[in-house]
Amino acid sequence: MDDIHFAVLGTGGIGRRAIEYSSSKDHLVPVAACDRDGVAIDHEGLDGDELLAATEGNIASDGGATAVKQTGEQQGVVASAQATPTETPIDDIIAESDAIDAVLIALPNLEHDFIPRVAERFAEADYEGVLVDVLKRSRVIGMLDDRAEMLEDSGITFICGAGATPGFLTGAAALAAQSFVEIEEVEIWWGVGLKSGYEDNRGTVREDIAHLDGYDIETARDLTDEEIEAIVDDHDGVIEFNDMEHADDVLLERAGICDAEDVTVGGILDVRSDEKPTTTTVRVTGRTFDGERGTNTFELDDATSMEANVNGPALGYLKTGVRRNRAGEYGVFGPAELMPGF
Ligand SMILES: NC(=O)c1ccc[n+]([C@@H]2O[C@H](COP(=O)([O-])OP(=O)(O)OC[C@H]3O[C@@H](n4cnc5c(N)ncnc54)[C@H](O)[C@@H]3O)[C@@H](O)[C@H]2O)c1
Protein backbone atom coordinates (compact mmCIF):
# COMPACT_ATOMS: atom_id res chain seq x y z
CA MET A 1 0.00 0.00 0.00
CA ASP A 2 1.20 3.54 -0.77
CA ASP A 3 1.64 5.97 2.09
CA ILE A 4 -1.60 7.46 3.39
CA HIS A 5 -1.37 11.17 4.12
CA PHE A 6 -3.91 11.84 6.80
CA ALA A 7 -5.25 14.75 8.84
CA VAL A 8 -6.63 14.78 12.37
CA LEU A 9 -9.43 17.20 13.24
CA GLY A 10 -9.26 17.71 17.01
CA THR A 11 -6.05 17.13 18.93
CA GLY A 12 -7.66 16.29 22.25
CA GLY A 13 -7.41 13.04 24.17
CA ILE A 14 -8.23 10.94 21.12
CA GLY A 15 -6.66 12.96 18.28
CA ARG A 16 -3.27 13.28 19.99
CA ARG A 17 -3.08 9.58 20.63
CA ALA A 18 -4.03 8.85 17.00
CA ILE A 19 -0.95 10.77 15.88
CA GLU A 20 1.16 8.87 18.41
CA TYR A 21 -0.35 5.50 17.46
CA SER A 22 0.11 6.07 13.71
CA SER A 23 3.89 6.11 14.10
CA SER A 24 3.75 2.42 15.18
CA LYS A 25 2.27 1.39 11.84
CA ASP A 26 3.54 1.57 8.27
CA HIS A 27 2.10 3.85 5.62
CA LEU A 28 0.37 6.33 7.94
CA VAL A 29 1.79 9.86 7.61
CA PRO A 30 0.11 12.61 9.65
CA VAL A 31 0.21 15.75 7.52
CA ALA A 32 -2.32 18.02 9.21
CA ALA A 33 -3.78 18.51 12.67
CA CYS A 34 -5.96 21.15 14.20
CA ASP A 35 -7.89 22.06 17.30
CA ARG A 36 -10.29 24.92 17.91
CA ASP A 37 -7.53 27.56 17.97
CA GLY A 38 -4.79 26.42 15.64
CA VAL A 39 -3.62 24.33 12.72
CA ALA A 40 -0.42 22.54 11.71
CA ILE A 41 0.07 21.40 8.13
CA ASP A 42 3.14 19.85 6.49
CA HIS A 43 2.53 17.67 3.47
CA GLU A 44 5.93 16.02 3.94
CA GLY A 45 4.76 14.78 7.34
CA LEU A 46 4.31 16.51 10.68
CA ASP A 47 6.90 16.02 13.40
CA GLY A 48 4.58 13.99 15.64
CA ASP A 49 6.99 13.91 18.61
CA GLU A 50 7.27 17.71 18.71
CA LEU A 51 3.53 18.19 18.34
CA LEU A 52 2.76 15.68 21.07
CA ALA A 53 5.34 17.17 23.44
CA ALA A 54 3.94 20.68 22.88
CA THR A 55 0.37 19.56 23.59
CA GLU A 56 1.16 17.25 26.51
CA GLY A 57 -1.22 18.25 29.31
CA ASN A 58 -2.24 21.17 27.13
CA ILE A 59 -5.40 20.43 25.24
CA ALA A 60 -7.88 23.03 24.02
CA SER A 61 -10.60 20.73 25.26
CA ASP A 62 -14.31 20.92 25.82
CA GLY A 63 -13.55 19.02 28.98
CA GLY A 64 -12.64 22.34 30.59
CA ALA A 65 -9.51 24.10 29.44
CA THR A 66 -9.03 25.86 32.75
CA ALA A 67 -8.58 22.55 34.50
CA VAL A 68 -5.87 21.49 32.09
CA LYS A 69 -2.32 22.46 32.86
CA GLN A 70 -0.60 24.44 30.16
CA THR A 71 2.98 23.84 29.15
CA GLY A 72 3.28 26.42 26.38
CA GLU A 73 2.31 30.05 26.37
CA GLN A 74 -0.64 29.24 24.18
CA GLN A 75 -3.39 26.74 24.60
CA GLY A 76 -3.58 23.60 22.50
CA VAL A 77 -1.91 22.86 19.19
CA VAL A 78 -0.60 26.42 18.70
CA ALA A 79 1.97 25.62 21.38
CA SER A 80 3.67 23.51 18.70
CA ALA A 81 6.33 25.22 16.57
CA GLN A 82 4.65 23.67 13.52
CA ALA A 83 1.27 25.30 14.16
CA THR A 84 -0.23 28.69 13.58
CA PRO A 85 -3.22 30.29 15.27
CA THR A 86 -6.38 30.47 13.19
CA GLU A 87 -10.06 31.15 13.59
CA THR A 88 -10.90 28.74 10.77
CA PRO A 89 -8.96 25.55 11.57
CA ILE A 90 -11.21 23.09 9.75
CA ASP A 91 -11.51 25.31 6.66
CA ASP A 92 -7.71 25.67 6.60
CA ILE A 93 -7.41 21.87 6.38
CA ILE A 94 -10.20 21.64 3.79
CA ALA A 95 -8.27 24.19 1.68
CA GLU A 96 -5.33 21.75 1.60
CA SER A 97 -7.41 18.59 1.25
CA ASP A 98 -6.46 17.84 -2.37
CA ALA A 99 -3.23 16.40 -0.99
CA ILE A 100 -4.88 14.59 1.95
CA ASP A 101 -6.01 10.96 1.52
CA ALA A 102 -7.96 10.58 4.75
CA VAL A 103 -9.23 12.62 7.67
CA LEU A 104 -9.79 11.32 11.18
CA ILE A 105 -12.50 13.38 12.86
CA ALA A 106 -11.76 13.40 16.60
CA LEU A 107 -14.00 16.36 17.39
CA PRO A 108 -16.46 16.60 20.26
CA ASN A 109 -20.06 15.47 19.81
CA LEU A 110 -21.65 18.00 22.10
CA GLU A 111 -23.84 19.13 19.21
CA HIS A 112 -25.39 16.19 17.39
CA ASP A 113 -25.07 17.63 13.91
CA PHE A 114 -21.54 19.01 14.28
CA ILE A 115 -19.76 16.08 12.59
CA PRO A 116 -22.39 15.75 9.81
CA ARG A 117 -21.96 19.48 9.12
CA VAL A 118 -18.17 19.09 9.00
CA ALA A 119 -18.58 16.23 6.49
CA GLU A 120 -20.85 18.46 4.43
CA ARG A 121 -18.15 21.15 4.29
CA PHE A 122 -15.66 18.64 2.87
CA ALA A 123 -18.23 17.57 0.25
CA GLU A 124 -18.98 21.18 -0.68
CA ALA A 125 -15.26 21.59 -1.35
CA ASP A 126 -15.38 18.51 -3.65
CA TYR A 127 -13.05 16.53 -1.41
CA GLU A 128 -12.26 13.10 -2.82
CA GLY A 129 -11.02 10.92 -0.01
CA VAL A 130 -11.85 9.24 3.27
CA LEU A 131 -13.51 10.65 6.38
CA VAL A 132 -13.57 8.56 9.57
CA ASP A 133 -15.19 9.54 12.85
CA VAL A 134 -15.37 8.05 16.33
CA LEU A 135 -18.79 9.43 17.20
CA LYS A 136 -20.99 7.63 19.66
CA ARG A 137 -24.65 8.63 19.37
CA SER A 138 -27.13 6.55 17.34
CA ARG A 139 -29.08 9.52 16.02
CA VAL A 140 -26.03 10.99 14.27
CA ILE A 141 -25.86 8.07 11.83
CA GLY A 142 -29.21 9.11 10.32
CA MET A 143 -27.89 12.66 9.91
CA LEU A 144 -24.95 11.26 7.94
CA ASP A 145 -27.23 9.05 5.87
CA ASP A 146 -29.22 12.18 4.98
CA ARG A 147 -26.02 13.50 3.42
CA ALA A 148 -24.95 10.19 1.80
CA GLU A 149 -25.73 11.26 -1.75
CA MET A 150 -23.81 14.47 -1.37
CA LEU A 151 -20.80 12.59 0.04
CA GLU A 152 -21.01 9.99 -2.71
CA ASP A 153 -21.19 12.61 -5.46
CA SER A 154 -18.06 14.22 -4.08
CA GLY A 155 -16.12 10.93 -4.02
CA ILE A 156 -16.01 10.63 -0.23
CA THR A 157 -15.88 7.28 1.57
CA PHE A 158 -17.23 8.06 5.04
CA ILE A 159 -16.75 5.47 7.78
CA CYS A 160 -18.88 6.42 10.75
CA GLY A 161 -18.74 5.26 14.37
CA ALA A 162 -15.28 3.73 14.00
CA GLY A 163 -13.86 4.04 17.54
CA ALA A 164 -14.18 1.37 20.25
CA THR A 165 -17.92 1.39 20.88
CA PRO A 166 -19.28 1.95 18.37
CA GLY A 167 -16.52 0.70 16.09
CA PHE A 168 -14.27 -2.11 17.25
CA LEU A 169 -17.00 -3.81 19.30
CA THR A 170 -19.62 -3.33 16.55
CA GLY A 171 -17.28 -5.07 14.12
CA ALA A 172 -16.67 -7.83 16.68
CA ALA A 173 -20.44 -8.30 17.11
CA ALA A 174 -20.87 -8.56 13.35
CA LEU A 175 -18.16 -11.23 13.20
CA ALA A 176 -19.56 -13.13 16.19
CA ALA A 177 -22.99 -13.11 14.52
CA GLN A 178 -21.77 -15.15 11.55
CA SER A 179 -22.44 -18.47 13.39
CA PHE A 180 -26.13 -17.67 13.56
CA VAL A 181 -29.00 -17.41 11.12
CA GLU A 182 -31.04 -15.42 13.61
CA ILE A 183 -29.80 -13.03 16.28
CA GLU A 184 -31.66 -12.76 19.56
CA GLU A 185 -29.51 -10.29 21.42
CA VAL A 186 -26.25 -8.34 21.27
CA GLU A 187 -24.91 -7.15 24.63
CA ILE A 188 -21.98 -4.76 24.71
CA TRP A 189 -20.46 -4.10 28.11
CA TRP A 190 -17.36 -1.95 28.45
CA GLY A 191 -14.92 -1.16 31.23
CA VAL A 192 -12.56 1.80 31.21
CA GLY A 193 -10.02 2.77 33.88
CA LEU A 194 -8.84 6.29 33.23
CA LYS A 195 -6.84 7.57 36.19
CA SER A 196 -3.67 8.60 34.37
CA GLY A 197 -5.63 9.64 31.28
CA TYR A 198 -8.35 11.56 33.12
CA GLU A 199 -6.96 15.04 32.36
CA ASP A 200 -6.61 14.19 28.68
CA ASN A 201 -10.06 12.67 28.37
CA ARG A 202 -12.30 15.14 30.11
CA GLY A 203 -14.14 15.78 26.83
CA THR A 204 -15.13 12.11 26.66
CA VAL A 205 -16.11 12.02 30.34
CA ARG A 206 -18.39 15.04 29.84
CA GLU A 207 -20.07 13.31 26.89
CA ASP A 208 -20.48 10.11 28.90
CA ILE A 209 -22.18 12.04 31.72
CA ALA A 210 -24.81 13.05 29.15
CA HIS A 211 -25.91 9.37 29.20
CA LEU A 212 -26.74 9.41 32.92
CA ASP A 213 -30.35 9.68 34.08
CA GLY A 214 -31.33 13.33 34.33
CA TYR A 215 -28.72 14.55 31.82
CA ASP A 216 -28.60 15.03 28.08
CA ILE A 217 -26.13 16.51 25.64
CA GLU A 218 -27.32 20.09 26.28
CA THR A 219 -27.17 19.88 30.07
CA ALA A 220 -23.79 18.10 29.93
CA ARG A 221 -22.41 20.80 27.63
CA ASP A 222 -23.36 23.50 30.14
CA LEU A 223 -21.87 21.81 33.22
CA THR A 224 -18.96 23.64 34.82
CA ASP A 225 -15.79 21.69 35.63
CA GLU A 226 -16.78 21.89 39.30
CA GLU A 227 -20.19 20.36 38.59
CA ILE A 228 -18.54 17.52 36.66
CA GLU A 229 -16.17 16.92 39.58
CA ALA A 230 -19.17 16.85 41.93
CA ILE A 231 -20.87 14.17 39.78
CA VAL A 232 -17.65 12.14 39.73
CA ASP A 233 -17.35 12.54 43.55
CA ASP A 234 -20.98 11.47 44.05
CA HIS A 235 -20.10 8.21 42.35
CA ASP A 236 -16.77 7.83 44.18
CA GLY A 237 -15.08 8.06 40.79
CA VAL A 238 -16.81 4.96 39.40
CA ILE A 239 -19.79 5.63 37.13
CA GLU A 240 -22.01 2.90 35.72
CA PHE A 241 -23.94 3.47 32.49
CA ASN A 242 -26.89 1.43 31.27
CA ASP A 243 -28.93 1.52 28.06
CA MET A 244 -26.61 4.01 26.43
CA GLU A 245 -27.53 5.59 23.13
CA HIS A 246 -24.54 4.15 21.30
CA ALA A 247 -24.70 3.74 17.56
CA ASP A 248 -23.71 0.05 17.70
CA ASP A 249 -27.47 -0.62 17.47
CA VAL A 250 -28.22 1.25 14.24
CA LEU A 251 -24.88 0.27 12.74
CA LEU A 252 -25.62 -3.43 13.28
CA GLU A 253 -29.13 -2.97 11.88
CA ARG A 254 -27.96 -1.13 8.75
CA ALA A 255 -25.47 -3.98 8.14
CA GLY A 256 -28.36 -6.47 8.32
CA ILE A 257 -27.04 -8.24 11.43
CA CYS A 258 -30.02 -7.70 13.78
CA ASP A 259 -32.65 -5.18 14.79
CA ALA A 260 -31.39 -2.10 16.59
CA GLU A 261 -33.73 -2.80 19.50
CA ASP A 262 -31.95 -6.11 20.17
CA VAL A 263 -28.68 -4.32 20.99
CA THR A 264 -27.82 -2.98 24.45
CA VAL A 265 -24.76 -0.99 25.43
CA GLY A 266 -23.55 -0.19 28.92
CA GLY A 267 -20.37 -0.06 30.91
CA ILE A 268 -18.39 1.21 33.87
CA LEU A 269 -15.97 4.14 33.90
CA ASP A 270 -13.45 4.48 36.72
CA VAL A 271 -11.57 7.78 36.70
CA ARG A 272 -9.62 6.99 39.88
CA SER A 273 -7.90 3.81 38.77
CA ASP A 274 -6.11 2.63 35.65
CA GLU A 275 -7.42 -0.88 36.26
CA LYS A 276 -10.53 -1.63 34.23
CA PRO A 277 -13.49 -1.90 36.61
CA THR A 278 -15.00 -4.63 34.43
CA THR A 279 -13.90 -6.61 31.39
CA THR A 280 -15.08 -5.28 28.04
CA THR A 281 -17.25 -7.98 26.52
CA VAL A 282 -19.46 -8.46 23.48
CA ARG A 283 -22.01 -11.27 23.75
CA VAL A 284 -23.99 -12.26 20.68
CA THR A 285 -26.80 -14.74 21.26
CA GLY A 286 -28.53 -16.43 18.35
CA ARG A 287 -29.79 -19.57 16.70
CA THR A 288 -27.69 -21.62 14.30
CA PHE A 289 -28.98 -23.03 10.98
CA ASP A 290 -29.13 -26.48 12.62
CA GLY A 291 -31.30 -25.38 15.50
CA GLU A 292 -28.82 -24.75 18.32
CA ARG A 293 -29.04 -21.66 20.51
CA GLY A 294 -25.69 -20.25 21.51
CA THR A 295 -23.76 -17.18 22.68
CA ASN A 296 -20.49 -16.15 21.07
CA THR A 297 -18.37 -13.98 23.37
CA PHE A 298 -15.61 -11.56 22.42
CA GLU A 299 -13.49 -10.17 25.24
CA LEU A 300 -10.83 -7.48 25.35
CA ASP A 301 -7.82 -8.09 27.54
CA ASP A 302 -8.01 -5.86 30.64
CA ALA A 303 -4.49 -4.68 29.81
CA THR A 304 -5.65 -2.87 26.66
CA SER A 305 -6.35 0.82 27.21
CA MET A 306 -9.28 2.88 25.95
CA GLU A 307 -6.86 4.86 23.77
CA ALA A 308 -5.55 1.67 22.15
CA ASN A 309 -9.06 0.34 21.58
CA VAL A 310 -10.30 3.58 20.01
CA ASN A 311 -7.29 4.60 17.94
CA GLY A 312 -6.23 1.17 16.66
CA PRO A 313 -9.63 0.46 15.11
CA ALA A 314 -10.09 4.09 13.96
CA LEU A 315 -6.79 3.99 12.06
CA GLY A 316 -7.52 0.43 10.89
CA TYR A 317 -10.89 1.51 9.51
CA LEU A 318 -9.18 4.55 8.00
CA LYS A 319 -6.80 2.30 6.05
CA THR A 320 -9.72 0.09 4.98
CA GLY A 321 -11.57 3.23 3.90
CA VAL A 322 -8.64 4.29 1.72
CA ARG A 323 -8.66 0.87 -0.01
CA ARG A 324 -12.42 1.24 -0.66
CA ASN A 325 -12.02 4.82 -1.83
CA ARG A 326 -9.24 3.88 -4.24
CA ALA A 327 -11.55 1.13 -5.58
CA GLY A 328 -14.22 3.77 -6.26
CA GLU A 329 -16.60 2.92 -3.40
CA TYR A 330 -18.12 6.09 -2.01
CA GLY A 331 -20.87 6.91 0.48
CA VAL A 332 -21.49 6.20 4.17
CA PHE A 333 -20.30 2.90 5.71
CA GLY A 334 -20.46 1.58 9.26
CA PRO A 335 -17.87 -0.71 10.84
CA ALA A 336 -20.14 -3.77 10.69
CA GLU A 337 -20.54 -3.36 6.92
CA LEU A 338 -16.80 -3.80 6.52
CA MET A 339 -16.95 -7.27 8.12
CA PRO A 340 -18.22 -10.50 6.58
CA GLY A 341 -21.99 -10.26 6.15
CA PHE A 342 -23.80 -13.60 6.04
N1 LIG B 1 -16.32 5.68 19.82
C1 LIG B 1 -15.56 5.58 20.88
O1 LIG B 1 -15.26 4.48 21.34
C2 LIG B 1 -15.01 6.81 21.54
C3 LIG B 1 -14.19 6.69 22.66
C4 LIG B 1 -13.66 7.85 23.22
C5 LIG B 1 -13.98 9.09 22.69
N2 LIG B 1 -14.81 9.16 21.62
C6 LIG B 1 -15.19 10.46 21.04
O2 LIG B 1 -14.07 11.15 20.55
C7 LIG B 1 -14.35 12.54 20.54
C8 LIG B 1 -13.12 13.31 20.99
O3 LIG B 1 -12.90 13.03 22.38
P1 LIG B 1 -11.70 13.70 23.17
O4 LIG B 1 -11.68 13.09 24.52
O5 LIG B 1 -10.48 13.67 22.32
O6 LIG B 1 -12.25 15.20 23.31
P2 LIG B 1 -11.40 16.51 23.66
O7 LIG B 1 -12.37 17.51 24.15
O8 LIG B 1 -10.20 16.15 24.48
O9 LIG B 1 -10.81 16.97 22.25
C9 LIG B 1 -11.60 17.58 21.27
C10 LIG B 1 -10.68 18.36 20.34
O10 LIG B 1 -11.49 18.98 19.33
C11 LIG B 1 -11.10 20.35 19.20
N3 LIG B 1 -12.23 21.13 18.70
C12 LIG B 1 -13.40 21.40 19.33
N4 LIG B 1 -14.18 22.18 18.55
C13 LIG B 1 -13.47 22.43 17.41
C14 LIG B 1 -13.71 23.18 16.24
N5 LIG B 1 -14.86 23.84 16.07
N6 LIG B 1 -12.77 23.21 15.28
C15 LIG B 1 -11.61 22.54 15.43
N7 LIG B 1 -11.31 21.80 16.52
C16 LIG B 1 -12.23 21.75 17.50
C17 LIG B 1 -10.68 20.76 20.60
O11 LIG B 1 -9.89 21.95 20.58
C18 LIG B 1 -9.91 19.50 21.02
O12 LIG B 1 -8.59 19.53 20.49
C19 LIG B 1 -15.55 12.74 21.46
O13 LIG B 1 -16.67 13.08 20.70
C20 LIG B 1 -15.74 11.39 22.10
O14 LIG B 1 -17.09 11.07 22.33
C21 LIG B 1 -15.30 8.05 21.02
The ligand as an SDF file (V2000), in Angstrom:
LIG
                    3D

 44 48  0  0  0  0  0  0  0  0999 V2000
  -16.3210    5.6760   19.8170 N   0  0  0  0  0  0  0  0  0  0  0  0
  -15.5570    5.5770   20.8850 C   0  0  0  0  0  0  0  0  0  0  0  0
  -15.2590    4.4830   21.3450 O   0  0  0  0  0  0  0  0  0  0  0  0
  -15.0090    6.8080   21.5370 C   0  0  0  0  0  0  0  0  0  0  0  0
  -14.1870    6.6880   22.6620 C   0  0  0  0  0  0  0  0  0  0  0  0
  -13.6580    7.8490   23.2230 C   0  0  0  0  0  0  0  0  0  0  0  0
  -13.9780    9.0860   22.6920 C   0  0  0  0  0  0  0  0  0  0  0  0
  -14.8110    9.1600   21.6150 N   0  0  0  0  0  0  0  0  0  0  0  0
  -15.1910   10.4630   21.0430 C   0  0  0  0  0  0  0  0  0  0  0  0
  -14.0680   11.1450   20.5460 O   0  0  0  0  0  0  0  0  0  0  0  0
  -14.3520   12.5400   20.5360 C   0  0  0  0  0  0  0  0  0  0  0  0
  -13.1230   13.3050   20.9910 C   0  0  0  0  0  0  0  0  0  0  0  0
  -12.9030   13.0300   22.3790 O   0  0  0  0  0  0  0  0  0  0  0  0
  -11.7030   13.7040   23.1720 P   0  0  0  0  0  0  0  0  0  0  0  0
  -11.6780   13.0900   24.5180 O   0  0  0  0  0  0  0  0  0  0  0  0
  -10.4790   13.6740   22.3170 O   0  0  0  0  0  0  0  0  0  0  0  0
  -12.2500   15.2040   23.3070 O   0  0  0  0  0  0  0  0  0  0  0  0
  -11.4030   16.5140   23.6600 P   0  0  0  0  0  0  0  0  0  0  0  0
  -12.3750   17.5140   24.1510 O   0  0  0  0  0  0  0  0  0  0  0  0
  -10.2030   16.1520   24.4830 O   0  0  0  0  0  0  0  0  0  0  0  0
  -10.8150   16.9750   22.2460 O   0  0  0  0  0  0  0  0  0  0  0  0
  -11.5980   17.5820   21.2680 C   0  0  0  0  0  0  0  0  0  0  0  0
  -10.6760   18.3640   20.3410 C   0  0  0  0  0  0  0  0  0  0  0  0
  -11.4900   18.9830   19.3340 O   0  0  0  0  0  0  0  0  0  0  0  0
  -11.1000   20.3540   19.1990 C   0  0  0  0  0  0  0  0  0  0  0  0
  -12.2310   21.1340   18.7000 N   0  0  0  0  0  0  0  0  0  0  0  0
  -13.4000   21.3970   19.3290 C   0  0  0  0  0  0  0  0  0  0  0  0
  -14.1830   22.1750   18.5490 N   0  0  0  0  0  0  0  0  0  0  0  0
  -13.4700   22.4280   17.4140 C   0  0  0  0  0  0  0  0  0  0  0  0
  -13.7140   23.1780   16.2430 C   0  0  0  0  0  0  0  0  0  0  0  0
  -14.8590   23.8440   16.0720 N   0  0  0  0  0  0  0  0  0  0  0  0
  -12.7660   23.2070   15.2780 N   0  0  0  0  0  0  0  0  0  0  0  0
  -11.6070   22.5370   15.4320 C   0  0  0  0  0  0  0  0  0  0  0  0
  -11.3110   21.8030   16.5170 N   0  0  0  0  0  0  0  0  0  0  0  0
  -12.2270   21.7530   17.4990 C   0  0  0  0  0  0  0  0  0  0  0  0
  -10.6820   20.7620   20.5970 C   0  0  0  0  0  0  0  0  0  0  0  0
   -9.8860   21.9480   20.5840 O   0  0  0  0  0  0  0  0  0  0  0  0
   -9.9140   19.5020   21.0240 C   0  0  0  0  0  0  0  0  0  0  0  0
   -8.5930   19.5300   20.4910 O   0  0  0  0  0  0  0  0  0  0  0  0
  -15.5500   12.7370   21.4630 C   0  0  0  0  0  0  0  0  0  0  0  0
  -16.6670   13.0810   20.7020 O   0  0  0  0  0  0  0  0  0  0  0  0
  -15.7410   11.3900   22.1010 C   0  0  0  0  0  0  0  0  0  0  0  0
  -17.0890   11.0730   22.3320 O   0  0  0  0  0  0  0  0  0  0  0  0
  -15.3040    8.0530   21.0240 C   0  0  0  0  0  0  0  0  0  0  0  0
  1  2  1  0
  2  3  2  0
  2  4  1  0
  4  5  1  0
  4 44  2  0
  5  6  2  0
  6  7  1  0
  7  8  2  0
  8  9  1  0
  8 44  1  0
  9 10  1  0
  9 42  1  0
 10 11  1  0
 11 12  1  0
 11 40  1  0
 12 13  1  0
 13 14  1  0
 14 15  2  0
 14 16  1  0
 14 17  1  0
 17 18  1  0
 18 19  2  0
 18 20  1  0
 18 21  1  0
 21 22  1  0
 22 23  1  0
 23 24  1  0
 23 38  1  0
 24 25  1  0
 25 26  1  0
 25 36  1  0
 26 27  1  0
 26 35  1  0
 27 28  2  0
 28 29  1  0
 29 30  1  0
 29 35  2  0
 30 31  1  0
 30 32  2  0
 32 33  1  0
 33 34  2  0
 34 35  1  0
 36 37  1  0
 36 38  1  0
 38 39  1  0
 40 41  1  0
 40 42  1  0
 42 43  1  0
M  CHG  2   8   1  16  -1
M  END
$$$$
